[in-house]
Amino acid sequence: LLANMMASTPIDNRRDPWRRQTCHEEDDYENDARQSIVAQNTQIIRVANAIFYHNSIPISQQYVKLARELYGSLVYPLDLNADNSAGVINRWVNDMTAGKISRMIEGPISNSAGMVVANALYFKAEWKRQFDGYSTRDTAFFPDGMDRSSYSVKMMFLSACLPFYRTYDASDITIVGLPYRDNITTMYLIQPANSSRMTLRRLQGTLNAKTVESWIARMKLQKTSVRLPKMHLRSSLDLSQSFQRLGFSSIFSPAKSDLSNMFPASGGGQKPYVNQIVHKLDLTVDESGTEGAAATAALIDRIGSPAFFNGNTPFLIYLRHEPTGLPLFYGPVFDPR
């Protein structure tokens, strides 16, 4: 999404926030990384981008060529004021996510909208070390800390040789890696000591990709016990404020926005700008093919391994594509139900 927007911005206007988030100096790498992500056979990783622009607005053909060749984006003219325009975009999102997200846009599109930029990610894979379905049982989850109220969740169990690291400093962070088959993708679980909604939000406020990557670089394979709740996470977020806090405020301003590489200057009309960025998520985490696993229910309460991750309090998920190091998903788990 950011890469598509950045391609519409003149080089001189690509200030630090753009540079921190994307590497426009390495366009070949971005294209290679995208191809690497979608070319795997043993996992389904579908990354799709689309730009739906109002068919009454002239768009730069150079930008269309760049978006298609570099980012694999669909660039599609659409009457955004038509009653069925939201339905057209929602059908595209539904197809790209295998029906997981059927409605990206709720209600009619604003009459002032000139463009909708959409990004969809569909991911499906089996664990390399599978959880044993016979070991899954009802366990308490404490969203606000171990000394507060709890509710019951289906907790899975795994004991295996896994990437593990603990900081053992003031932050006392535990991170464990759960590889998917063929080690193409790994789900990293990150949890502060005495985790709660409050402590996890505090960690999120200070965390960045460089720190997470430094933890991953320090991980060692060791015998690890993991308790992880079965999850079906759904969320709908307006990311406009988040993007502005990251320094992308100019693209939201009619006065300051400069998307001239996308829309050629025309007759003194209002500059195109970004009105809203909406993100929807539907993520399922379960035993995923546990039929041949060897662990038994007796292992559930055994914490004999020196390395242990207990997902009975809030934690972060960091889904990483290992060949490229690109994050496919990042987010907190406050309520796994």
C-alpha positions in Angstrom: 0.0 0.0 0.0 2.7 2.5 1.0 4.8 1.5 -2.0 1.9 2.2 -4.4 1.3 5.6 -2.8 5.0 6.5 -2.8 5.2 5.8 -6.5 2.7 8.6 -7.0 4.9 11.1 -5.1 7.7 13.1 -6.8 11.2 12.0 -5.7 11.8 15.3 -3.9 8.8 14.8 -1.7 9.8 11.4 -0.4 11.0 12.5 3.0 12.1 10.4 5.9 8.8 8.7 6.7 8.6 7.3 3.2 12.2 6.2 3.4 11.8 4.5 6.7 8.8 2.5 5.5 9.9 1.5 2.0 13.1 1.4 0.0 12.3 3.2 -3.3 16.0 3.2 -4.1 15.8 -0.6 -4.4 12.8 -1.0 -6.7 14.3 -4.2 -8.2 14.5 -5.7 -4.7 10.8 -4.8 -4.0 9.8 -6.5 -7.2 11.9 -9.6 -6.5 10.6 -9.8 -2.9 7.0 -9.7 -4.1 7.7 -12.4 -6.6 9.4 -14.5 -4.0 6.5 -14.2 -1.6 3.9 -15.4 -4.1 6.0 -18.1 -5.9 6.0 -20.7 -3.1 4.2 -24.0 -3.8 3.8 -25.5 -0.3 2.1 -22.5 1.2 -0.6 -20.1 -0.1 0.7 -16.5 0.3 -1.3 -14.2 -1.9 -0.4 -10.5 -1.9 -2.6 -8.4 -4.1 -2.8 -4.6 -4.8 -5.4 -2.7 -6.6 -6.0 1.0 -7.5 -9.6 1.9 -8.3 -9.7 5.5 -9.7 -12.6 7.6 -10.7 -13.1 7.1 -14.5 -13.6 10.9 -14.9 -10.1 11.7 -13.7 -7.2 11.5 -16.1 -4.4 9.3 -14.6 -0.8 9.2 -15.6 -0.1 6.2 -17.9 3.5 6.2 -16.6 2.2 5.6 -13.1 -0.1 2.9 -14.3 2.9 1.1 -16.0 5.0 1.5 -12.8 2.2 0.2 -10.5 1.6 -2.8 -12.7 5.2 -3.8 -13.4 6.8 -3.0 -10.1 4.0 -3.8 -7.6 1.8 -6.1 -9.6 -1.1 -3.8 -9.0 -4.5 -3.9 -10.8 -5.2 -0.3 -12.0 -8.9 -0.1 -12.8 -11.1 2.9 -13.8 -14.4 2.9 -12.0 -17.4 5.2 -11.5 -16.9 5.6 -7.8 -20.2 7.5 -7.5 -22.2 4.5 -8.9 -24.3 2.5 -6.5 -22.4 -0.7 -7.2 -18.9 0.7 -6.9 -18.4 -0.5 -3.3 -19.6 -3.9 -4.4 -17.0 -4.1 -7.2 -14.2 -3.4 -4.8 -15.6 -5.7 -2.1 -15.9 -8.6 -4.7 -12.2 -8.1 -5.6 -11.2 -8.2 -1.9 -13.4 -11.2 -1.4 -11.8 -13.1 -4.3 -8.2 -12.2 -3.2 -8.8 -13.3 0.4 -10.6 -16.6 -0.5 -13.8 -15.3 1.0 -12.2 -14.4 4.4 -13.0 -10.7 4.0 -16.2 -10.1 2.1 -16.8 -6.4 2.9 -13.8 -4.1 2.9 -16.0 -1.0 2.3 -19.1 -0.5 4.3 -21.8 1.6 2.8 -21.5 3.9 -0.3 -18.3 5.6 -1.3 -18.1 9.3 -0.7 -19.0 11.5 -3.7 -15.7 13.4 -3.3 -13.6 10.2 -3.6 -11.2 10.1 -6.5 -9.5 6.9 -5.8 -9.5 3.8 -3.6 -6.2 2.0 -3.1 -6.7 -1.6 -1.8 -4.2 -4.2 -0.5 -5.1 -7.8 0.3 -3.1 -10.5 1.9 -4.2 -14.2 2.0 -2.0 -16.6 3.9 -2.6 -20.3 4.5 0.1 -22.8 5.7 0.7 -25.8 7.9 3.0 -25.7 11.0 6.3 -27.5 10.6 5.9 -28.8 14.2 2.3 -29.5 14.6 0.2 -29.0 17.7 -1.6 -32.1 19.0 -5.4 -31.7 18.9 -5.7 -34.2 21.7 -3.8 -31.8 24.0 -6.0 -28.8 23.3 -8.2 -28.0 26.3 -10.0 -25.2 28.1 -7.6 -22.9 29.9 -7.9 -19.5 31.5 -6.8 -16.4 29.6 -6.0 -13.3 31.6 -6.3 -10.1 29.4 -5.4 -7.7 32.2 -2.8 -9.7 34.0 -2.7 -12.8 36.2 -4.2 -11.1 39.2 -7.3 -9.9 37.3 -10.4 -11.6 35.9 -10.1 -14.3 33.2 -12.2 -16.2 30.7 -11.8 -19.6 29.1 -10.1 -20.3 25.8 -9.1 -23.4 23.8 -5.4 -23.7 24.6 -3.1 -25.7 22.3 0.2 -27.2 23.4 3.5 -27.9 21.7 6.8 -29.2 22.9 9.5 -29.1 20.2 12.9 -27.7 19.2 12.1 -24.1 18.3 13.8 -20.7 17.9 13.8 -19.0 21.3 15.2 -15.9 22.9 14.6 -14.0 26.1 16.1 -10.6 26.7 16.7 -10.9 30.5 16.9 -7.1 30.8 14.5 -4.6 32.3 12.0 -5.3 29.6 12.2 -9.1 30.0 10.8 -10.0 26.6 10.2 -13.6 25.5 10.1 -14.4 21.8 9.5 -17.8 20.3 9.3 -18.8 16.6 6.8 -21.3 15.2 8.0 -22.2 11.7 5.5 -23.2 9.0 6.3 -26.1 6.6 9.5 -25.7 4.6 10.6 -22.8 6.8 9.3 -20.3 4.3 7.3 -18.4 6.9 7.5 -18.1 10.7 5.0 -16.8 13.3 7.0 -15.1 16.1 5.2 -14.7 19.4 6.4 -11.8 21.5 5.4 -11.3 25.1 6.7 -9.1 28.0 6.9 -10.4 31.5 3.7 -10.1 33.5 1.9 -9.2 30.3 -1.4 -7.4 30.3 -3.2 -5.1 27.8 -1.5 -2.2 29.4 2.1 -3.6 29.4 1.7 -4.9 25.8 0.5 -1.5 24.6 3.4 0.1 26.3 5.8 -2.3 24.5 4.1 -1.5 21.2 4.7 2.2 21.8 8.5 1.6 21.9 8.8 -1.3 19.5 10.2 -1.0 15.9 11.2 -3.4 13.2 14.9 -3.0 13.9 14.4 -4.2 17.5 12.4 -7.2 16.5 14.9 -8.2 13.9 17.7 -7.9 16.5 15.8 -10.3 18.7 15.3 -12.7 15.8 19.0 -12.6 15.0 19.8 -13.7 18.6 17.3 -16.7 18.7 18.7 -20.2 19.2 17.1 -23.5 18.6 16.3 -25.2 21.9 13.7 -27.4 23.4 10.7 -25.2 24.0 7.2 -25.7 25.5 4.5 -23.5 24.0 0.9 -22.8 25.1 -1.0 -20.9 22.4 -4.7 -20.2 22.3 -6.7 -21.2 19.2 -7.6 -17.9 17.6 -9.9 -16.5 15.0 -9.0 -12.8 15.0 -11.1 -10.2 13.2 -10.6 -6.5 13.3 -11.5 -3.4 11.3 -9.3 -0.4 11.8 -9.1 3.1 10.4 -5.4 3.6 10.1 -5.5 7.3 9.0 -4.5 8.6 12.4 -1.7 5.9 12.7 -0.3 6.9 9.4 -0.3 10.6 10.3 1.5 9.8 13.6 4.2 8.0 11.5 4.8 11.3 9.6 2.5 10.8 6.6 0.3 13.8 7.4 0.8 15.6 4.0 -1.0 13.1 1.9 -4.2 13.6 4.1 -4.1 17.4 3.5 -5.9 18.9 0.5 -3.5 21.8 0.6 -0.2 19.8 1.0 -0.9 16.6 -0.8 1.2 16.0 -3.9 0.2 13.0 -5.9 1.2 14.6 -9.2 3.0 11.5 -10.5 -0.4 9.7 -10.4 -2.7 12.5 -11.5 -1.3 15.2 -13.9 -2.0 18.8 -12.9 -5.3 19.9 -14.3 -7.0 23.3 -14.4 -6.6 24.5 -10.9 -8.9 21.9 -9.4 -8.6 20.6 -5.9 -5.5 18.4 -5.3 -6.2 14.7 -4.8 -5.5 13.6 -1.3 -6.0 10.6 1.0 -9.2 10.7 3.0 -9.1 7.4 4.8 -7.0 4.2 5.2 -9.0 1.2 6.2 -7.5 -2.1 7.3 -9.5 -5.4 7.9 -8.1 -8.6 9.3 -9.4 -12.2 9.5 -6.7 -14.5 10.8 -7.2 -18.1 12.0 -4.6 -19.9 14.1 -5.3 -23.6 15.0 -3.6 -27.0 15.2 -3.5 -27.1 11.4 -3.1 -30.7 10.5 -2.3 -32.3 13.8 -3.2 -35.9 13.0 0.3 -37.4 13.1 1.6 -35.4 16.2 3.2 -37.4 19.0 2.5 -35.2 22.0 -0.2 -36.3 24.5 -2.5 -34.5 26.9 -0.2 -35.4 29.7 2.3 -32.8 28.4 -0.1 -29.9 28.9 0.9 -29.0 32.4 4.5 -30.0 32.1 6.8 -27.0 32.1 10.1 -29.0 32.2 11.7 -27.2 29.3 14.0 -24.4 30.2 12.4 -22.4 27.4 8.7 -21.7 27.8 6.1 -19.5 26.2 2.7 -19.3 27.9 0.1 -17.6 25.8 -2.4 -17.1 28.6 -1.8 -13.4 28.7 -1.7 -10.8 25.8 1.1 -11.1 23.3 2.2 -9.9 19.8 2.1 -11.8 16.6 4.8 -11.1 14.0 4.4 -13.2 10.8 7.6 -13.1 8.8 8.5 -14.3 5.3 12.0 -15.7 5.9 13.6 -15.6 2.4 13.0 -11.8 2.2 12.7 -10.9 5.9 9.4 -9.0 5.1 6.7 -8.9 7.7 3.4 -10.2 6.4 1.4 -9.4 9.5 2.0 -7.7 12.9 -0.5 -7.2 15.7 -1.4 -7.7 19.3 -3.6 -10.5 20.7 -5.7 -9.0 23.5 -8.7 -11.3 23.1 -8.1 -14.7 21.2 -11.8 -15.7 21.4 
